[in-house]
């Protein structure tokens, strides 16, 4: 992981179907072996564009920042990334980083 992520806990986010759940299961096993803390995990139904609730939950869970690993797909990813862009100053102030695949 890049140096600025060092010591930051992980928050897993994905669409609610098999691919993100399998990827996040693999990631959780890897994080556990590496002793990297995980502070949350959320799944949003495919096509759901209401994403503010999950971003607020992440910010509340990580007042000192975290790394969000984003496995959102399809129509849900665009509004999530747009909301992150609108909240960029707030997210930067608590050192909240985003990895998208």
N, C-alpha and C positions, 0 to 999 in steps of 0.2 A: 504494500500500500504506500501511496505517496507520504512523504514526511509530515505534511500538514494534517493528515488523518491520524497520526500516531496518538494512541491513548483515547481516541474518541470511540464511544460505544456505537453499535450498529442498530439501525432500524430497517427491517425488511418490509417492503411494500410490493404488492403484486395484484394482478387481476385474479379474480376468483375462478380459476380453472386449473387444469392439471399441470401445464408447463411451469407457471410461476411457483406453484406449490412444490413441485419436484425440485426445481432449482433452489428454492429457499430451504428445503430439507437438506440438500447437499451443503449449502452455505452454512446452515446452523451446525452441522457436524464439523465442518472445517473451522468455524469460529470457535467452537468448543475446544477442539484440539489445540488451537493457537492461543487459547485463553483470552480471546477478545470478547468483551461483554456485549450482549445483545439486549436492547432495552424495549424492543417492541416488534410486532409483526401484524400487518393488516392486509386484508384482501378486499378489493372493491369489485362488485359485479361488473362483468363486461358491459360496455355501453353506458355505464353510469357516468354522468358528467358532473355530479355533485361531489366535489373533492375538498372543499374547504374544511369539512369536519376532520378529515384524516390529517391534513397539514396542521391544523390546530392541535390535534392530539399528539403529533410528533413534536411540535414546539413545546408543549406542556411536559412531555416525557423527557425532554432533553434541554433543560434550561442552560446547560453549559456546552451545548452543541452535540452533534452526532454526525454519522455518515448514513445517509439514506441510500439503500440499494433498491433501485426502482425496477421492478419487473412488470409494470403496467403495460397493457397492450391496447391497441385499437383506439376507439373513441375516448377512452378514459385518460390516456396519456397526455393528449393535447391540452385539455383544461387544467390538468395537474401542473404541467410545465409552465403554462401561462400564469397560473396562480403563483408559482414559485418566482417567476419573473417579476410579478407585481409586488411580491413580498421580499425582493432581493435585499434591501437594506436591513430589514428585520432578521432575515436568515443569516446574512453576513455578520451581523452584530453578535449573534450567539454561536458563530462558527458552525453552521449547519451546512454540510457538504452533500452533494447529490451525485450518485453514480447511476447511469442509465444503461440498461442493455436491452 
